[in-house]
């Protein structure tokens, strides 16, 4: 694999991360408004992780931090 191929893959993954984050921000807002349930939010998360090829090790995708205030590292 060439440096250019690695750079293209990294850029593609970055774009996928941005798309995933935008999608999940909208889903999070729907969840907060009570339009969707926790279960529906989790289904959306799973579907779009697959669509955008988001790895479980991605820093931005910890659903526990979104759903449960006591799972984060910051006090409210």
URRA-V793330 format. One record per pair of residues at least 12 apart in sequence whose C-alpha atoms are under 6 Angstrom apart, sorted by the first residue. I is the first residue (numbers start at 1). J is the second residue. Records with the same first field share a line. If there is no record, write none. Layout:
I: J / J
This chain:
16: 52
